[in-house]
Amino acid sequence: MDGAVRGYLHTPVLTEEVIAHLKCREGGIFVDATVGEGGHTLEILRASRRNKVIGIDWDQEILERARERVAGYADRVTLMHDDFVHLPQVLRALGVEKVDGLLFDLGVSTVHFQEERRGFSLHHDGPLDMRMDTRRRLTAYDIVNHSSLEEIERIVRSNGEERWAKRIAKVVGNERQRKEIKTTGDLAEIVSRSIPSKYHSRRIHPATKTFLALRIAVNEELKNIEGALTVAPLLLKRGGRIGFISFHSLEDRIVKEGFKRMERTCVCPPTLPQCVCGGREKVLQIITKRPLTPRPEELRNNPRARSAKLRVAERV
Ligand SMILES: C[S@@+](CC[C@H](N)C(=O)[O-])C[C@H]1O[C@@H](n2cnc3c(N)ncnc32)[C@H](O)[C@@H]1O
């Protein structure tokens, strides 16, 4: 499907859990840092008439879809086209010092997969792009055709947790010597061929992990989560809450570790017999000891939610 996609495609996940755990019924200023098609934003706006939402997305096309969708709430919602890592600057530009809640629903939107020209999907043949923010320069095409084979192997292994990374990089190297690898279809076929067929899963396409790995690299997704964890908690009012919805283990691990770091008052290595750092101010209190996952009825209606995990912490 190319051009404008009609209707709304992305179903927000863990919505009830977000509303309850970010205390959205109490009224306040919330940031939806990954507004996407506006699904969570709409629910936050509906949760209390006193709620205001600042929605951020770095994908202009998707942001426009959200704008259309939240038009009925124009007096309570402000949409900003930016990278969520720039949250302090975004709030400063709006004259907002601190907020009551922050939501990060990580990764890509269903819209990204549906639009073949964006180059995210294994199942539609499109250009090897994968940029969420089309102002950025690096594309999947650049990595696949111009990065060293060691770098491709590293990306596929570390971002995709793909055991066949070395073989995939080698076959990509042979293929790109013959001709440029231009489309998602070409890459999906090359990766499938690199993995012995007896190791192909019946459930998922053999190139799934490689595509995920490239997407993470193109958009620097893991680095962005680290960046958000560094700046965002300090923008919360006391008692305000921050939530991250992640979809794979690498994302979830970064969130879990980041929350733990900000809960600790002492930063001495655990091997020291006593504290020598003098302690520091505790920034966050973890609210969800274990991540929240979708209930069975949500999974029945939206199978895409199956890997979603929500972690929430409170500013102390
Ligand atoms: C899972 S979707 C969010 C869906 C949204 N919660 C909804 O209900 O429609 C993730 C969105 O985050 C955006 N995004 C990812 N990384 C971003 C970043 N660093 N800065 C701003 N937006 C980002 C993507 O463009 C995408 O639209």
The ligand as a Gaussian input file, in Angstrom:
#p B3LYP/6-31G(d) Opt

LIG

0 1
 C        4.735000       2.340000      19.035000
 S        4.550000       3.845000      18.178000
 C        3.537000       4.794000      19.260000
 C        2.086000       4.575000      19.070000
 C        1.196000       5.480000      19.888000
 N        1.378000       5.277000      21.312000
 C       -0.263000       5.318000      19.512000
 O       -1.037000       4.909000      20.357000
 O       -0.612000       5.567000      18.344000
 C        6.097000       4.610000      18.417000
 C        6.198000       5.999000      17.820000
 O        7.350000       6.604000      18.397000
 C        8.013000       7.368000      17.442000
 N        9.412000       7.473000      17.884000
 C       10.312000       6.470000      18.036000
 N       11.477000       6.963000      18.481000
 C       11.319000       8.299000      18.636000
 C       12.171000       9.357000      19.066000
 N       13.453000       9.140000      19.425000
 N       11.658000      10.602000      19.133000
 C       10.368000      10.844000      18.761000
 N        9.521000       9.879000      18.316000
 C        9.988000       8.622000      18.266000
 C        7.804000       6.617000      16.146000
 O        7.911000       7.476000      15.047000
 C        6.395000       6.036000      16.320000
 O        5.436000       6.852000      15.737000

